[in-house]
């Protein structure tokens, strides 16, 4: 069984930790034994240029507006077709 978690401190830094337990006891090898419990901890530091979320937000907003315009146009075409056939 194992557990772990991670925390994003900011855009560049994240921490993580985990642990595990192996049921059935320790494994014995001739040169020693392995514990049934293990743990680890680490950090991630991102290097280089990091895109800001504002730029991504603006791109998504622009794409959403384009899709909404296309949907509006399609709805108008469907309405005109229904009026022409008296549906």
ZINOR-V385914 format. One record per residue. N is the residue number from 1. RES is the residue in one small letter. SS is DSSP state (@ for helix, = for strand, . for the rest). PHI is phi in radians with two decimals (none if undefined). Layout:
n:N res:RES ss:SS phi:PHI
n:N res:RES ss:SS phi:PHI
//
This chain:
n:1 res:x ss:. phi:none
n:2 res:x ss:= phi:-2.46
n:3 res:x ss:= phi:-2.44
n:4 res:x ss:= phi:-2.85
n:5 res:x ss:= phi:-2.70
n:6 res:x ss:= phi:-2.47
n:7 res:x ss:= phi:-2.31
n:8 res:x ss:= phi:-1.59
n:9 res:x ss:. phi:-1.31
n:10 res:x ss:. phi:-2.78
n:11 res:x ss:. phi:-1.13
n:12 res:x ss:. phi:-1.84
n:13 res:x ss:= phi:-2.18
n:14 res:x ss:= phi:-2.35
n:15 res:x ss:= phi:-2.03
n:16 res:x ss:= phi:-2.53
n:17 res:x ss:= phi:-2.62
n:18 res:x ss:= phi:-2.76
n:19 res:x ss:= phi:-2.64
n:20 res:x ss:= phi:-2.52
n:21 res:x ss:= phi:-2.36
n:22 res:x ss:. phi:-1.78
n:23 res:x ss:. phi:-1.26
n:24 res:x ss:. phi:1.90
n:25 res:x ss:. phi:1.57
n:26 res:x ss:. phi:-1.31
n:27 res:x ss:= phi:-1.70
n:28 res:x ss:= phi:-1.78
n:29 res:x ss:= phi:-2.03
n:30 res:x ss:. phi:-1.04
n:31 res:x ss:. phi:-1.55
n:32 res:x ss:= phi:2.71
n:33 res:x ss:= phi:-2.28
n:34 res:x ss:= phi:-1.79
n:35 res:x ss:. phi:-1.22
n:36 res:x ss:. phi:-1.56
n:37 res:x ss:= phi:-2.14
n:38 res:x ss:= phi:-2.46
n:39 res:x ss:= phi:-2.55
n:40 res:x ss:= phi:-2.69
n:41 res:x ss:= phi:-2.53
n:42 res:x ss:= phi:-2.79
n:43 res:x ss:= phi:-2.44
n:44 res:x ss:= phi:-2.15
n:45 res:x ss:= phi:-2.10
n:46 res:x ss:. phi:-1.42
n:47 res:x ss:. phi:-1.83
n:48 res:x ss:. phi:1.58
n:49 res:x ss:. phi:-1.34
n:50 res:x ss:. phi:-2.00
n:51 res:x ss:. phi:-1.21
n:52 res:x ss:. phi:-1.42
n:53 res:x ss:@ phi:-1.22
n:54 res:x ss:@ phi:-1.09
n:55 res:x ss:@ phi:-1.12
n:56 res:x ss:@ phi:-1.11
n:57 res:x ss:@ phi:-1.08
n:58 res:x ss:@ phi:-1.14
n:59 res:x ss:@ phi:-1.12
n:60 res:x ss:@ phi:-1.13
n:61 res:x ss:@ phi:-1.08
n:62 res:x ss:@ phi:-1.09
n:63 res:x ss:@ phi:-1.15
n:64 res:x ss:@ phi:-1.08
n:65 res:x ss:@ phi:-1.05
n:66 res:x ss:@ phi:-1.13
n:67 res:x ss:@ phi:-1.17
n:68 res:x ss:@ phi:-1.10
n:69 res:x ss:@ phi:-1.12
n:70 res:x ss:@ phi:-1.12
n:71 res:x ss:@ phi:-1.12
n:72 res:x ss:@ phi:-1.10
n:73 res:x ss:@ phi:-1.08
n:74 res:x ss:@ phi:-1.11
n:75 res:x ss:@ phi:-1.07
n:76 res:x ss:@ phi:-1.11
n:77 res:x ss:@ phi:-1.10
n:78 res:x ss:@ phi:-1.11
n:79 res:x ss:@ phi:-1.07
n:80 res:x ss:@ phi:-1.14
n:81 res:x ss:@ phi:-1.12
n:82 res:x ss:@ phi:-1.15
n:83 res:x ss:@ phi:-1.16
n:84 res:x ss:@ phi:-1.23
n:85 res:x ss:@ phi:-1.83
n:86 res:x ss:. phi:0.97
n:87 res:x ss:. phi:-1.49
//
